[in-house]
Amino acid sequence: MTPEEIQNTIEQMLSVQRQIQESQIRNTDNIARLEVQTQENSRLIRENSQLIQESTRETRQDIAVLVEEIAKLTVDQREKFNQFYGYHIAADSERLNIIERLRKVEQEVKQLKEKIDNETP
């Protein structure tokens, strides 16, 4: 091998070594950036998880309040229905009493008319 060939081979070897070192530096930089990005993503995930948990807790509380209000409204509606039904039954009963009295009055009027008609010559 000539000194020029040896020189060329050494230069090629140094070039390959430099490329390997540059590649290692880039890889090290990329790994460092990925680590930072991973840490940031992890932080964001934790924050989002906390927000979701809080939102879920608030939503459950809201639902519990709504269910309680619906239950109260249901009880109120049932009570109003029972009250209305009671009024309806009372009104029906009163109406039947009035009709019965009216029939008695009509009967008495009829009897009085018959009595008057029988007494008149």
SEDOMI-842495 format. One record per residue: residue number from 0; residue in three letters; x, y, z of N, C-alpha, C, CB in turn. Coordinates in steps of 0.2 Angstrom, whole numbers. Glycine has a CB too. Layout:
% SEDOMI-842495
{i->NUM aa->ALA nxx->X nyy->Y nzz->Z caxx->X cayy->Y cazz->Z cxx->X cyy->Y czz->Z cbxx->X cbyy->Y cbzz->Z}
...
This chain:
% SEDOMI-842495
{i->0 aa->MET nxx->4 nyy->-6 nzz->0 caxx->0 cayy->0 cazz->0 cxx->4 cyy->6 czz->0 cbxx->-5 cbyy->0 cbzz->6}
{i->1 aa->THR nxx->2 nyy->11 nzz->-4 caxx->6 cayy->17 cazz->-4 cxx->4 cyy->22 czz->1 cbxx->5 cbyy->20 cbzz->-11}
{i->2 aa->PRO nxx->8 nyy->26 nzz->2 caxx->6 cayy->31 cazz->8 cxx->0 cyy->35 czz->6 cbxx->12 cbyy->36 cbzz->9}
{i->3 aa->GLU nxx->-1 nyy->36 nzz->0 caxx->-7 cayy->40 cazz->-2 cxx->-14 cyy->35 czz->-1 cbxx->-7 cbyy->42 cbzz->-10}
{i->4 aa->GLU nxx->-13 nyy->29 nzz->-2 caxx->-19 cayy->24 cazz->-1 cxx->-20 cyy->24 czz->6 cbxx->-17 cbyy->17 cbzz->-4}
{i->5 aa->ILE nxx->-14 nyy->24 nzz->10 caxx->-15 cayy->23 cazz->17 cxx->-18 cyy->30 czz->20 cbxx->-8 cbyy->22 cbzz->21}
{i->6 aa->GLN nxx->-16 nyy->35 nzz->17 caxx->-19 cayy->42 cazz->19 cxx->-26 cyy->42 czz->17 cbxx->-15 cbyy->48 cbzz->15}
{i->7 aa->ASN nxx->-28 nyy->40 nzz->11 caxx->-35 cayy->39 cazz->9 cxx->-39 cyy->35 czz->14 cbxx->-36 cbyy->37 cbzz->2}
{i->8 aa->THR nxx->-37 nyy->29 nzz->15 caxx->-40 cayy->24 cazz->20 cxx->-41 cyy->27 czz->27 cbxx->-36 cbyy->18 cbzz->20}
{i->9 aa->ILE nxx->-36 nyy->31 nzz->29 caxx->-37 cayy->34 cazz->36 cxx->-42 cyy->39 czz->36 cbxx->-30 cbyy->37 cbzz->38}
{i->10 aa->GLU nxx->-42 nyy->43 nzz->30 caxx->-47 cayy->49 cazz->30 cxx->-54 cyy->46 czz->29 cbxx->-45 cbyy->53 cbzz->23}
{i->11 aa->GLN nxx->-55 nyy->40 nzz->26 caxx->-61 cayy->37 cazz->25 cxx->-63 cyy->35 czz->32 cbxx->-61 cbyy->31 cbzz->20}
{i->12 aa->MET nxx->-59 nyy->32 nzz->36 caxx->-60 cayy->29 cazz->42 cxx->-62 cyy->35 czz->47 cbxx->-54 cbyy->25 cbzz->45}
{i->13 aa->LEU nxx->-58 nyy->40 nzz->47 caxx->-60 cayy->46 cazz->51 cxx->-66 cyy->49 czz->49 cbxx->-54 cbyy->51 cbzz->50}
{i->14 aa->SER nxx->-68 nyy->49 nzz->42 caxx->-74 cayy->52 cazz->40 cxx->-80 cyy->47 czz->43 cbxx->-75 cbyy->52 cbzz->32}
{i->15 aa->VAL nxx->-79 nyy->41 nzz->43 caxx->-84 cayy->36 cazz->45 cxx->-85 cyy->37 czz->53 cbxx->-83 cbyy->29 cbzz->44}
{i->16 aa->GLN nxx->-79 nyy->38 nzz->56 caxx->-80 cayy->39 cazz->63 cxx->-83 cyy->46 czz->65 cbxx->-72 cbyy->39 cbzz->66}
{i->17 aa->ARG nxx->-82 nyy->51 nzz->61 caxx->-85 cayy->57 cazz->62 cxx->-92 cyy->57 czz->61 cbxx->-82 cbyy->63 cbzz->57}
{i->18 aa->GLN nxx->-94 nyy->53 nzz->56 caxx->-102 cayy->52 cazz->55 cxx->-105 cyy->49 czz->60 cbxx->-103 cbyy->49 cbzz->48}
{i->19 aa->ILE nxx->-101 nyy->43 nzz->63 caxx->-104 cayy->40 cazz->68 cxx->-105 cyy->44 czz->75 cbxx->-100 cbyy->34 cbzz->70}
{i->20 aa->GLN nxx->-100 nyy->48 nzz->76 caxx->-100 cayy->53 cazz->82 cxx->-106 cyy->58 czz->81 cbxx->-93 cbyy->56 cbzz->83}
{i->21 aa->GLU nxx->-106 nyy->61 nzz->75 caxx->-112 cayy->66 cazz->74 cxx->-118 cyy->62 czz->74 cbxx->-111 cbyy->68 cbzz->66}
{i->22 aa->SER nxx->-119 nyy->56 nzz->72 caxx->-125 cayy->52 cazz->73 cxx->-127 cyy->51 czz->80 cbxx->-125 cbyy->46 cbzz->69}
{i->23 aa->GLN nxx->-121 nyy->49 nzz->84 caxx->-122 cayy->48 cazz->91 cxx->-124 cyy->55 czz->95 cbxx->-116 cbyy->46 cbzz->94}
{i->24 aa->ILE nxx->-122 nyy->60 nzz->93 caxx->-123 cayy->67 cazz->96 cxx->-131 cyy->68 czz->94 cbxx->-119 cbyy->72 cbzz->93}
{i->25 aa->ARG nxx->-133 nyy->67 nzz->88 caxx->-140 cayy->69 cazz->86 cxx->-144 cyy->64 czz->90 cbxx->-141 cbyy->67 cbzz->78}
{i->26 aa->ASN nxx->-142 nyy->58 nzz->90 caxx->-147 cayy->53 cazz->94 cxx->-147 cyy->55 czz->101 cbxx->-144 cbyy->46 cbzz->93}
{i->27 aa->THR nxx->-142 nyy->57 nzz->104 caxx->-142 cayy->59 cazz->111 cxx->-146 cyy->65 czz->112 cbxx->-134 cbyy->61 cbzz->114}
{i->28 aa->ASP nxx->-146 nyy->70 nzz->107 caxx->-150 cayy->76 cazz->107 cxx->-157 cyy->74 czz->107 cbxx->-148 cbyy->81 cbzz->102}
{i->29 aa->ASN nxx->-159 nyy->70 nzz->102 caxx->-166 cayy->67 cazz->101 cxx->-168 cyy->64 czz->107 cbxx->-166 cbyy->62 cbzz->95}
{i->30 aa->ILE nxx->-164 nyy->60 nzz->110 caxx->-166 cayy->56 cazz->116 cxx->-168 cyy->61 czz->122 cbxx->-161 cbyy->51 cbzz->119}
{i->31 aa->ALA nxx->-163 nyy->66 nzz->122 caxx->-165 cayy->72 cazz->128 cxx->-171 cyy->75 czz->126 cbxx->-159 cbyy->77 cbzz->128}
{i->32 aa->ARG nxx->-172 nyy->77 nzz->120 caxx->-179 cayy->81 cazz->118 cxx->-185 cyy->76 czz->120 cbxx->-179 cbyy->83 cbzz->111}
{i->33 aa->LEU nxx->-184 nyy->70 nzz->118 caxx->-189 cayy->65 cazz->119 cxx->-191 cyy->64 czz->127 cbxx->-188 cbyy->58 cbzz->116}
{i->34 aa->GLU nxx->-185 nyy->64 nzz->131 caxx->-186 cayy->64 cazz->138 cxx->-190 cyy->70 czz->140 cbxx->-180 cbyy->63 cbzz->141}
{i->35 aa->VAL nxx->-188 nyy->76 nzz->138 caxx->-192 cayy->82 cazz->140 cxx->-199 cyy->82 czz->138 cbxx->-188 cbyy->88 cbzz->137}
{i->36 aa->GLN nxx->-200 nyy->80 nzz->132 caxx->-207 cayy->79 cazz->129 cxx->-211 cyy->74 czz->133 cbxx->-207 cbyy->78 cbzz->122}
{i->37 aa->THR nxx->-208 nyy->69 nzz->135 caxx->-211 cayy->63 cazz->138 cxx->-213 cyy->66 czz->145 cbxx->-207 cbyy->57 cbzz->139}
{i->38 aa->GLN nxx->-209 nyy->70 nzz->148 caxx->-210 cayy->72 cazz->155 cxx->-216 cyy->77 czz->155 cbxx->-204 cbyy->76 cbzz->158}
{i->39 aa->GLU nxx->-216 nyy->82 nzz->149 caxx->-221 cayy->87 cazz->148 cxx->-228 cyy->83 czz->147 cbxx->-219 cbyy->91 cbzz->142}
{i->40 aa->ASN nxx->-228 nyy->78 nzz->143 caxx->-234 cayy->74 cazz->141 cxx->-236 cyy->71 czz->148 cbxx->-232 cbyy->69 cbzz->136}
{i->41 aa->SER nxx->-232 nyy->68 nzz->152 caxx->-234 cayy->65 cazz->158 cxx->-237 cyy->70 czz->163 cbxx->-228 cbyy->62 cbzz->161}
{i->42 aa->ARG nxx->-234 nyy->76 nzz->163 caxx->-237 cayy->81 cazz->167 cxx->-244 cyy->83 czz->165 cbxx->-233 cbyy->88 cbzz->167}
{i->43 aa->LEU nxx->-245 nyy->84 nzz->158 caxx->-251 cayy->86 cazz->155 cxx->-256 cyy->80 czz->156 cbxx->-250 cbyy->87 cbzz->148}
{i->44 aa->ILE nxx->-254 nyy->74 nzz->156 caxx->-259 cayy->69 cazz->157 cxx->-261 cyy->69 czz->164 cbxx->-256 cbyy->62 cbzz->156}
{i->45 aa->ARG nxx->-257 nyy->70 nzz->169 caxx->-259 cayy->70 cazz->176 cxx->-264 cyy->76 czz->177 cbxx->-252 cbyy->71 cbzz->181}
{i->46 aa->GLU nxx->-262 nyy->82 nzz->174 caxx->-267 cayy->88 cazz->175 cxx->-273 cyy->86 czz->172 cbxx->-264 cbyy->94 cbzz->172}
{i->47 aa->ASN nxx->-274 nyy->83 nzz->166 caxx->-280 cayy->82 cazz->163 cxx->-284 cyy->77 czz->167 cbxx->-279 cbyy->79 cbzz->156}
{i->48 aa->SER nxx->-280 nyy->72 nzz->170 caxx->-283 cayy->67 cazz->174 cxx->-287 cyy->70 czz->180 cbxx->-278 cbyy->61 cbzz->176}
{i->49 aa->GLN nxx->-283 nyy->75 nzz->183 caxx->-286 cayy->78 cazz->189 cxx->-292 cyy->82 czz->187 cbxx->-281 cbyy->83 cbzz->192}
{i->50 aa->LEU nxx->-292 nyy->86 nzz->181 caxx->-297 cayy->89 cazz->179 cxx->-303 cyy->85 czz->177 cbxx->-295 cbyy->93 cbzz->173}
{i->51 aa->ILE nxx->-302 nyy->79 nzz->174 caxx->-307 cayy->75 cazz->173 cxx->-311 cyy->72 czz->179 cbxx->-305 cbyy->69 cbzz->168}
{i->52 aa->GLN nxx->-306 nyy->70 nzz->184 caxx->-309 cayy->68 cazz->190 cxx->-313 cyy->73 czz->194 cbxx->-303 cbyy->65 cbzz->195}
{i->53 aa->GLU nxx->-311 nyy->79 nzz->194 caxx->-315 cayy->84 cazz->197 cxx->-321 cyy->86 czz->193 cbxx->-311 cbyy->91 cbzz->197}
{i->54 aa->SER nxx->-321 nyy->86 nzz->187 caxx->-327 cayy->87 cazz->183 cxx->-332 cyy->81 czz->184 cbxx->-325 cbyy->87 cbzz->175}
{i->55 aa->THR nxx->-329 nyy->75 nzz->184 caxx->-334 cayy->69 cazz->185 cxx->-337 cyy->70 czz->192 cbxx->-329 cbyy->62 cbzz->185}
{i->56 aa->ARG nxx->-333 nyy->72 nzz->197 caxx->-336 cayy->72 cazz->204 cxx->-341 cyy->78 czz->204 cbxx->-330 cbyy->74 cbzz->209}
{i->57 aa->GLU nxx->-340 nyy->83 nzz->201 caxx->-345 cayy->89 cazz->201 cxx->-351 cyy->86 czz->197 cbxx->-342 cbyy->95 cbzz->197}
{i->58 aa->THR nxx->-350 nyy->83 nzz->191 caxx->-356 cayy->80 cazz->188 cxx->-360 cyy->75 czz->192 cbxx->-354 cbyy->77 cbzz->181}
{i->59 aa->ARG nxx->-357 nyy->71 nzz->196 caxx->-360 cayy->67 cazz->200 cxx->-364 cyy->70 czz->205 cbxx->-355 cbyy->62 cbzz->203}
{i->60 aa->GLN nxx->-361 nyy->76 nzz->208 caxx->-365 cayy->80 cazz->213 cxx->-371 cyy->83 czz->210 cbxx->-360 cbyy->85 cbzz->216}
{i->61 aa->ASP nxx->-370 nyy->86 nzz->204 caxx->-375 cayy->89 cazz->200 cxx->-381 cyy->84 czz->199 cbxx->-373 cbyy->92 cbzz->194}
{i->62 aa->ILE nxx->-379 nyy->78 nzz->197 caxx->-384 cayy->72 cazz->196 cxx->-388 cyy->71 czz->202 cbxx->-381 cbyy->66 cbzz->193}
{i->63 aa->ALA nxx->-384 nyy->70 nzz->208 caxx->-387 cayy->68 cazz->214 cxx->-392 cyy->74 czz->216 cbxx->-381 cbyy->68 cbzz->220}
{i->64 aa->VAL nxx->-390 nyy->80 nzz->215 caxx->-395 cayy->86 cazz->217 cxx->-401 cyy->85 czz->213 cbxx->-391 cbyy->92 cbzz->216}
{i->65 aa->LEU nxx->-400 nyy->84 nzz->206 caxx->-406 cayy->83 cazz->202 cxx->-410 cyy->78 czz->203 cbxx->-403 cbyy->83 cbzz->194}
{i->66 aa->VAL nxx->-407 nyy->72 nzz->205 caxx->-411 cayy->66 cazz->207 cxx->-415 cyy->68 czz->213 cbxx->-407 cbyy->60 cbzz->208}
{i->67 aa->GLU nxx->-412 nyy->71 nzz->218 caxx->-416 cayy->73 cazz->224 cxx->-421 cyy->78 czz->223 cbxx->-411 cbyy->76 cbzz->229}
{i->68 aa->GLU nxx->-420 nyy->83 nzz->218 caxx->-426 cayy->87 cazz->216 cxx->-431 cyy->84 czz->213 cbxx->-423 cbyy->93 cbzz->212}
{i->69 aa->ILE nxx->-429 nyy->79 nzz->208 caxx->-435 cayy->75 cazz->205 cxx->-439 cyy->71 czz->210 cbxx->-431 cbyy->71 cbzz->199}
{i->70 aa->ALA nxx->-435 nyy->68 nzz->215 caxx->-439 cayy->64 cazz->220 cxx->-444 cyy->68 czz->223 cbxx->-434 cbyy->61 cbzz->224}
{i->71 aa->LYS nxx->-441 nyy->74 nzz->225 caxx->-446 cayy->79 cazz->229 cxx->-452 cyy->81 czz->225 cbxx->-442 cbyy->85 cbzz->231}
{i->72 aa->LEU nxx->-450 nyy->83 nzz->218 caxx->-456 cayy->84 cazz->214 cxx->-461 cyy->79 czz->213 cbxx->-453 cbyy->87 cbzz->207}
{i->73 aa->THR nxx->-458 nyy->73 nzz->212 caxx->-462 cayy->67 cazz->212 cxx->-467 cyy->66 czz->218 cbxx->-458 cbyy->60 cbzz->211}
{i->74 aa->VAL nxx->-464 nyy->67 nzz->224 caxx->-468 cayy->66 cazz->230 cxx->-473 cyy->72 czz->230 cbxx->-464 cbyy->67 cbzz->236}
{i->75 aa->ASP nxx->-471 nyy->78 nzz->228 caxx->-476 cayy->84 cazz->228 cxx->-482 cyy->82 czz->223 cbxx->-472 cbyy->90 cbzz->226}
{i->76 aa->GLN nxx->-480 nyy->80 nzz->217 caxx->-485 cayy->78 cazz->212 cxx->-490 cyy->73 czz->214 cbxx->-482 cbyy->76 cbzz->205}
{i->77 aa->ARG nxx->-487 nyy->68 nzz->217 caxx->-491 cayy->63 cazz->220 cxx->-496 cyy->65 czz->225 cbxx->-487 cbyy->57 cbzz->223}
{i->78 aa->GLU nxx->-493 nyy->70 nzz->230 caxx->-498 cayy->73 cazz->235 cxx->-503 cyy->77 czz->232 cbxx->-494 cbyy->77 cbzz->240}
{i->79 aa->LYS nxx->-501 nyy->81 nzz->227 caxx->-506 cayy->85 cazz->223 cxx->-511 cyy->81 czz->220 cbxx->-503 cbyy->90 cbzz->218}
{i->80 aa->PHE nxx->-509 nyy->75 nzz->217 caxx->-514 cayy->71 cazz->213 cxx->-519 cyy->68 czz->218 cbxx->-510 cbyy->65 cbzz->209}
{i->81 aa->ASN nxx->-516 nyy->66 nzz->224 caxx->-520 cayy->63 cazz->229 cxx->-525 cyy->68 czz->232 cbxx->-516 cbyy->60 cbzz->235}
{i->82 aa->GLN nxx->-523 nyy->74 nzz->233 caxx->-527 cayy->79 cazz->235 cxx->-533 cyy->81 czz->230 cbxx->-523 cbyy->86 cbzz->236}
{i->83 aa->PHE nxx->-531 nyy->81 nzz->223 caxx->-536 cayy->83 cazz->218 cxx->-541 cyy->77 czz->218 cbxx->-532 cbyy->83 cbzz->211}
{i->84 aa->TYR nxx->-538 nyy->71 nzz->218 caxx->-542 cayy->65 cazz->218 cxx->-547 cyy->65 czz->224 cbxx->-538 cbyy->58 cbzz->218}
{i->85 aa->GLY nxx->-545 nyy->67 nzz->230 caxx->-549 cayy->68 cazz->236 cxx->-554 cyy->73 czz->235 cbxx->-545 cbyy->69 cbzz->242}
{i->86 aa->TYR nxx->-552 nyy->79 nzz->232 caxx->-557 cayy->84 cazz->230 cxx->-563 cyy->81 czz->225 cbxx->-554 cbyy->90 cbzz->227}
{i->87 aa->HIS nxx->-560 nyy->78 nzz->220 caxx->-565 cayy->75 cazz->215 cxx->-570 cyy->70 czz->218 cbxx->-561 cbyy->71 cbzz->210}
{i->88 aa->ILE nxx->-567 nyy->66 nzz->223 caxx->-572 cayy->61 cazz->226 cxx->-577 cyy->65 czz->230 cbxx->-568 cbyy->56 cbzz->230}
{i->89 aa->ALA nxx->-574 nyy->70 nzz->234 caxx->-578 cayy->74 cazz->239 cxx->-584 cyy->77 czz->234 cbxx->-574 cbyy->79 cbzz->243}
{i->90 aa->ALA nxx->-582 nyy->80 nzz->229 caxx->-586 cayy->84 cazz->224 cxx->-591 cyy->79 czz->222 cbxx->-582 cbyy->87 cbzz->219}
{i->91 aa->ASP nxx->-589 nyy->73 nzz->220 caxx->-594 cayy->68 cazz->217 cxx->-599 cyy->66 czz->223 cbxx->-590 cbyy->61 cbzz->215}
{i->92 aa->SER nxx->-597 nyy->65 nzz->229 caxx->-601 cayy->63 cazz->234 cxx->-606 cyy->69 czz->236 cbxx->-597 cbyy->62 cbzz->241}
{i->93 aa->GLU nxx->-603 nyy->75 nzz->236 caxx->-608 cayy->81 cazz->237 cxx->-613 cyy->81 czz->231 cbxx->-604 cbyy->87 cbzz->237}
{i->94 aa->ARG nxx->-611 nyy->80 nzz->225 caxx->-615 cayy->81 cazz->219 cxx->-621 cyy->75 czz->220 cbxx->-611 cbyy->79 cbzz->213}
{i->95 aa->LEU nxx->-619 nyy->69 nzz->222 caxx->-624 cayy->64 cazz->223 cxx->-629 cyy->66 czz->229 cbxx->-620 cbyy->57 cbzz->225}
{i->96 aa->ASN nxx->-626 nyy->69 nzz->234 caxx->-631 cayy->72 cazz->239 cxx->-635 cyy->77 czz->237 cbxx->-627 cbyy->75 cbzz->245}
{i->97 aa->ILE nxx->-633 nyy->82 nzz->233 caxx->-637 cayy->87 cazz->230 cxx->-642 cyy->84 czz->225 cbxx->-633 cbyy->92 cbzz->226}
{i->98 aa->ILE nxx->-640 nyy->79 nzz->221 caxx->-645 cayy->76 cazz->217 cxx->-651 cyy->72 czz->221 cbxx->-642 cbyy->71 cbzz->212}
{i->99 aa->GLU nxx->-648 nyy->69 nzz->226 caxx->-653 cayy->65 cazz->230 cxx->-658 cyy->70 czz->233 cbxx->-649 cbyy->61 cbzz->236}
{i->100 aa->ARG nxx->-655 nyy->76 nzz->236 caxx->-660 cayy->81 cazz->239 cxx->-665 cyy->84 czz->234 cbxx->-656 cbyy->86 cbzz->242}
{i->101 aa->LEU nxx->-662 nyy->85 nzz->228 caxx->-666 cayy->88 cazz->222 cxx->-672 cyy->83 czz->221 cbxx->-662 cbyy->89 cbzz->216}
{i->102 aa->ARG nxx->-671 nyy->76 nzz->221 caxx->-676 cayy->71 cazz->219 cxx->-681 cyy->72 czz->225 cbxx->-673 cbyy->64 cbzz->219}
{i->103 aa->LYS nxx->-679 nyy->72 nzz->231 caxx->-683 cayy->72 cazz->237 cxx->-688 cyy->79 czz->236 cbxx->-679 cbyy->73 cbzz->244}
{i->104 aa->VAL nxx->-685 nyy->84 nzz->234 caxx->-688 cayy->91 cazz->234 cxx->-693 cyy->90 czz->228 cbxx->-684 cbyy->97 cbzz->232}
{i->105 aa->GLU nxx->-691 nyy->87 nzz->222 caxx->-696 cayy->86 cazz->217 cxx->-701 cyy->81 czz->219 cbxx->-692 cbyy->83 cbzz->211}
{i->106 aa->GLN nxx->-700 nyy->76 nzz->223 caxx->-705 cayy->71 cazz->225 cxx->-710 cyy->75 czz->230 cbxx->-702 cbyy->66 cbzz->229}
{i->107 aa->GLU nxx->-707 nyy->79 nzz->234 caxx->-712 cayy->83 cazz->239 cxx->-716 cyy->88 czz->235 cbxx->-708 cbyy->87 cbzz->244}
{i->108 aa->VAL nxx->-713 nyy->91 nzz->230 caxx->-717 cayy->96 cazz->225 cxx->-723 cyy->92 czz->222 cbxx->-712 cbyy->99 cbzz->220}
{i->109 aa->LYS nxx->-721 nyy->86 nzz->219 caxx->-726 cayy->82 cazz->216 cxx->-731 cyy->80 czz->220 cbxx->-722 cbyy->76 cbzz->213}
{i->110 aa->GLN nxx->-730 nyy->78 nzz->227 caxx->-735 cayy->76 cazz->231 cxx->-739 cyy->82 czz->233 cbxx->-731 cbyy->73 cbzz->238}
{i->111 aa->LEU nxx->-736 nyy->88 nzz->234 caxx->-740 cayy->94 cazz->236 cxx->-745 cyy->96 czz->230 cbxx->-735 cbyy->100 cbzz->237}
{i->112 aa->LYS nxx->-742 nyy->95 nzz->224 caxx->-747 cayy->96 cazz->218 cxx->-752 cyy->92 czz->218 cbxx->-743 cbyy->96 cbzz->211}
{i->113 aa->GLU nxx->-751 nyy->85 nzz->219 caxx->-756 cayy->80 cazz->219 cxx->-761 cyy->82 czz->225 cbxx->-753 cbyy->73 cbzz->220}
{i->114 aa->LYS nxx->-759 nyy->84 nzz->231 caxx->-763 cayy->86 cazz->236 cxx->-767 cyy->92 czz->234 cbxx->-759 cbyy->87 cbzz->242}
{i->115 aa->ILE nxx->-764 nyy->97 nzz->231 caxx->-768 cayy->103 cazz->229 cxx->-773 cyy->101 czz->224 cbxx->-763 cbyy->108 cbzz->226}
{i->116 aa->ASP nxx->-771 nyy->97 nzz->219 caxx->-776 cayy->95 cazz->214 cxx->-782 cyy->91 czz->217 cbxx->-772 cbyy->91 cbzz->209}
{i->117 aa->ASN nxx->-780 nyy->87 nzz->222 caxx->-786 cayy->83 cazz->225 cxx->-790 cyy->87 czz->229 cbxx->-782 cbyy->77 cbzz->229}
{i->118 aa->GLU nxx->-788 nyy->92 nzz->232 caxx->-792 cayy->96 cazz->236 cxx->-796 cyy->101 czz->232 cbxx->-787 cbyy->100 cbzz->241}
{i->119 aa->THR nxx->-794 nyy->103 nzz->227 caxx->-797 cayy->108 cazz->222 cxx->-803 cyy->104 czz->219 cbxx->-792 cbyy->111 cbzz->217}
{i->120 aa->PRO nxx->-810 nyy->107 nzz->219 caxx->-815 cayy->104 cazz->216 cxx->-816 cyy->106 czz->209 cbxx->-822 cbyy->106 cbzz->220}
